[in-house]
Amino acid sequence: MPVIPELFRTARGWTASGRNGKYGGWLGRVSGVLIMADVSTAKENVKRVFYVRFLNHPIYLDLIATRPEIRLDKLENDSPDTIAGPIVSAAHAYQVSSARDELPAKYHVNKDLIGRAPNLLVVSTGGAGYDTVNVKDCTDAGVLVVNQTGGNAEAVASHVLGVMLMLSKQVVQVNQALRKGTMKDRNLYMGNDIHNRTIGIVGLGNVGRRIAKLCTTLFSMQVLAFDPLLDEKTIAERGATKVSLDELLRHADFVSINCPLDDTTRNMISTREFGLMQKHAYFITAARGFITDEKALEDALRSKQIAGAGLDVWSKEPPAMDHPLLQFDNVIASPHTAGVTKEARANMGKFAAEQLILTLDGKRPPRMVNPEVWPAYAKRFERAFGIRPEG
């Protein structure tokens, strides 16, 4: 049998390293008493969860710690196989990071990891996105995928609105001119109001509808929306008019991408789509990299097909300093931080812990990415814990 590391149980859960890394100091004492256990002596009905390196917020640990039947293991990016292998193999749930370039490939959820995790029932992403999860592989294996959509909607929507204002008012260009001493005539930096303008939102989910609400309430903007998953009535209830993608691109003064990345949206915005946009229009994306063809966007900016862009997501994150899109004065760039606020991180941690507890209790979780897997998942859950999940 493989050697199993000693694990320390504390009020903040379990750790394979004896240290809880980012969120806390050395672990291993509860009321001054050191408590140790190993996997081989764990009770059969213990529900096993693991994560790699970081969690969104310490509230996740606090909430999981209220449930003594849940055992939480922490791995590092470079944990040796002698430690990681048994933990992954025994896991019922994986709290996976949504940051694809921060998580080592061996911890991305795909056929390989699922093959190393025969007991895996649930994959819970850290955010709304699931770039680090191959949903089809999970569905084929009877593994449920849940995300934390909505947890950072306020943060992302506020970011998009801020970028719209900075682009239309040329804030970045004026700031640079002042700092470089090149400001000669302020009238050269004359901007535009966004009041009564039109925004086109691609994806009217939690973030998209919050953007719609802010734009209509604060600036009396018209809102067009393209979302093939929502009918006309639902889109109207969310404050927008349902249109085709082409119509949205032709008529919007601002185009905001807020849909998930999947096979239907990969490279959805490319040369043809930028060609449909108005020359005074701005393009903003705070969704996921790979939805936008970055080379096509570069070409559209260079040819002045569009007026500028606000980019929070990239094909490689963070982008290199010499990335072509970072060379344009009319591009506002950020490294996937639209949803990174203290409040959003706390929400995401709370959402993730509460939903995972609910799921491991045998309840139907509210934010399923692959609901079609439920019958197969329910059978596997029942085999693991002796009860059939509700719903």
N, C-alpha and C positions, 0 to 999 in steps of 0.2 A: 504493500500500500504506500501511496505517496506520503511524504512528511507533511503534516498539517501544522501551520503556525499557531502558536497560542494567540487567543483573541481576548481582548479585555472588554468586559461589559461595564458600561457606565450610564449615567443619566442621559448621555447623548448617543447611546447606541453602541455599536461594535466597531472596532478598527483592527485591521491586520497589522498595523505598524506600531500600535501603542501611542500614537500621536494623532490628533485630529486635524493636523495640517492648518489650513487657512482659518478655520473657525474653532480655535481653542488651543490650549497648551497640551501638556502631557496628560493622557487619559489613564484610567486604570484604577481609580479609587472612588468608591461610593461611600459617603459618610466615613471616610478615612480607612475603609477596608478594601484591600486589593482583591478583586474577584477575577478568576481566570477560568476559561473553559476551552475545549477544542472541539472541532467539528465532529470527531468520532464519538464524543459523548453527548452530543446535542440531542434533545428530544425529537422524536420523529415528526411531530406536528409543528415544529418551529418553521416559520415562514421566512425564507431567506431572501434578502435584498442586497445588492451591491452597487457601488458607484465607483467612478475612477477620478481620483484627485480632488475635484471641486464640486460643491453644490452651490446653488444660487444664493442661498441665505441660511443662516443657522436655525431659523425657525423650522426648517425641514427636519433637522435633527431633534429639536425639541418635541415636535409633534409625533415623530416615529417613536421616540423614547417613551411616550405614554402607552404604547402597546407592547407589553413584555413578550408577546408571542412572535414579534417581528425581530429578526436578527439582521443587523445592518453591518456589512463589511465594506471597508474602504481599501481600494487598490491605488497604487501609484502608476504613472505612465510606464515606469520601468520595473514594476514588480516582477520578480523572477517567476518563471512558470511553476516552480515548486510551491509558490504561494498562490499565484493567480489561478492556476489550473483547477485545484479543488474548490475554490470559492465560486468560480464561474460554473463549474459542473453541478454544484449543489443549488445554485440560485433558482428561485421561483420568479424573481423580478429583477430587472436591471434599470436603475435610474441613470439614463444615458445623457451625456452632454449633447446639445444641439449644435455645438461649434465644431464644424467638420475639420477645420485646419488646426484646432487645438487638441483634438482627441486622436491618439495614435490609431492607425488603420486597423490594428488587430482588435481594437475595441469598438469598431463600427459594427452595427448589427447587420449581419448578412448570413448566408449559408454556412460560412466557416465558423462564425461565432456560435450560431445556433447549434451546429454540430458538436461544439464543445460544451454546450449548455442543454443537456437533454431534459432537464426539469424546468426549463424556462417557460413561464406562462405569460408574463406581462413585460412589455418594454414601455417605460415611461420617459418621455423626452423632457429635457430641462426647460424648453421653451415651446413656442408655437410651431417652430419649424422641426422637420425631421430629416434633415440632410444626412445625418449619420445612421439612418435606419433604412434598410431595403424593405419596404412595406410588403412587397410581393413575397419575398422570402419568408417573412414572418407569417403572412396569411397562409402560405403553403404548408407551414409547419404547425399551424394552429396556435400561433402566438399573437396575443392581443397587443395592439399599439395604441397608446394614449398620449396626448400632448397637453400643453398648458395654454391653449389659445385663449386670448382675452386678458391674460395676466399682465401684459405690458401694453395693452391697447392705448391707454391714455398717453404713455410716454412716446410711443411711436407716432401717434396722431399729432401730438404737440410738436414733435420734431419735424414732421412733414410741413406743418403750417409755418413753422419758423423758417424753414428752407424756402418756402414759397415767398415769404416776405423778403428775405435776404436777396433772393434772385431778382425779384421785381424792383427792389429799391437799390440794386447794385451795391449792397453793403460791403461785400468782400473787396470789390474793386476800389471803392472809396477808402476803405481801411488801408489797403496796400499802398495806394497813392500817397496818403498822409504819412505813413511810416517811411516810405522811400524818398519823400520830399519831391515827388513828381506832380503834386497837385497844382495845376495852373488855373483851371477854370472849372468851378463846381458844376456848371451847366452841362459839361461834357458827361456827367454821371447822372443825368436826369433819369429817374425811374418811372414806374407806373403804379397806379393804385390797383388793388385787387378787388375792390368793391364792384359788385355786379358782373364780375368776370365768370368764366365757365371753367370748372374743374372736371376732368374725366378720371374716374377711379376704376381701376382694373382690379376687381376682387372686393366685394362689399360685405366682408365678414366683420369681425369685431373691430379691427383697425379701420377698415374702409368706411364703415358706417359712422365711426366717431369722427373721422375726417369730414365726412359729409355734414354732420351735425355742427361742427365748429365753423365750417365754411359758410353754411347757410345762416347760422345764428349771428356770427360776428361780422360777416362781410356780404351778406345777401347774395351769395354766389349761386349760380345755377350748377346743378350737379348731374352729370351723366355717369352711368355705371354700366360696365360690362362684367357680367358674372353669369356664366352658363348654368350654374347650379341653382340660381334663384329665379323665380318667376316675376312677372311684371308687378304683381300686387305686392309681393314681399319687398322688392326694390323700392317701390313707391312708399311703403311704410317706413323704409329706412332713409327717406328723404332724397331719393334720386329718380332719374328717368332711365329706364332700361333701353339700351341701344346696342348695336353691334360694335365690335372692336374698331372696325374701319370708321364707322360714324363718329365714335368717340374721338379717335385720333384726328379726324378732319375738323372737328368743331371745338375742341378743348383748348383753352389758353394755358392750362396746366394739366399734365398727365401724371397721375400718381399710380405706381404699381404696388399693389398690396395683396397679391394672390400667393398661394403656396407654390413651391417648386415641385412639379411632378412631370410625368412624361408628356402631358398635354401643354405645359407652360414653358418647358425648356426651349430657350431661344425664340420665345414667342414674339419678342420685339427685336426686329432686325432691320435690314436695309429698306425693305418694302414699307414697313410700318413707320419708320422715321420719315420716309418720303411722303407719307400722308399728312404729317403734322404741319401746322401753320408755322411760318418762319419766325413769328414772334413768340411762339409757344415754348414752355419749359418742360423738361422731362425730369421726373423725380422717382427714385426707387428706394424703398426701405423694406423690401420683401426678402428676396434671396438672390444671390448670385446665380448666374447661368440662365435666368429668365430673360435677361437682356444680352444681346450680342454686343460685347464691348467694342469690337473693331468697327461694327456698323455705327455705333454711337460716336466713336472717334471721327469717323468719316462725316457723319451728319453735322458735328460741331465744326469740323475743319471747313466744310463747304457752306457753313452758315445756314444749313437747312432748318436748324432750330436755334433758339436764342441762348440756351444754356441748360445746365443739368445740375441736379442735386443727387449725389450718390452715397448711399450708406452701405451698400452690399456689393460684393465683388466675386469674381471667379476664384481669386486667391486672396485670402484675408489674413493680415492686412495686405493691401497692394504694395508693390515695391515703389520706392521713391521715384524711380524713373518711369513709372507707368505712364503711357501716353495721355491718359485722361487727367492725370494730375498736372499736366503742363498747360491746361487751359485756364485763363483767368475767370471765365464764366462758368466754371464747375466748382460747386461746393462739395467737398469730400469729407467723409467720416468713416471710421473703420468698424462698421456694424455696431454702432453705439446708440442708435435711435431708441432702442428699448432698454438701455442701460441707465436706470435711475435707482436710487435707494428704494423708492416706493415700489417700483416695478419688480425689482429683485425679491423684495419681501413677498409681494403677491405671488410671484412664480414659485417660490419655495413653499408657500402655504398651499397653493393650488396643487402642486405636485404631491406633497405629503398627504393631504386630505384625500385626494383622488386615489392614491395608491392604497391607503388604508381601507377606503371604501371598496376597492376592487378585491383586495385580499380578504375582506369580510364576506365576499361572495355576492356583492351588489353590482349592479350595472353602472359603470362609470359614465360621467356626462360628456367626456371629450374623447370619443373613440375615433381613431384615424381609419381603422379597417373594421367597421361594424359587421361586415359580411362574414368575419371569422368566428362570430359568437358561438354558433352551434358546435364547431370543432373545439374551440377554446373551452366551452362549458364542460365537455366530456373530459378533457384533460385536467381541468380544475377539479372535477369530481373524483377522478382517479387519485389526484394528489392529496386532497384534503377530506374526502369522504362526504362532501356536501355539493349539491349542484347549485351553481350561482343563479341568482334571480334574474328574470328578464329574458 
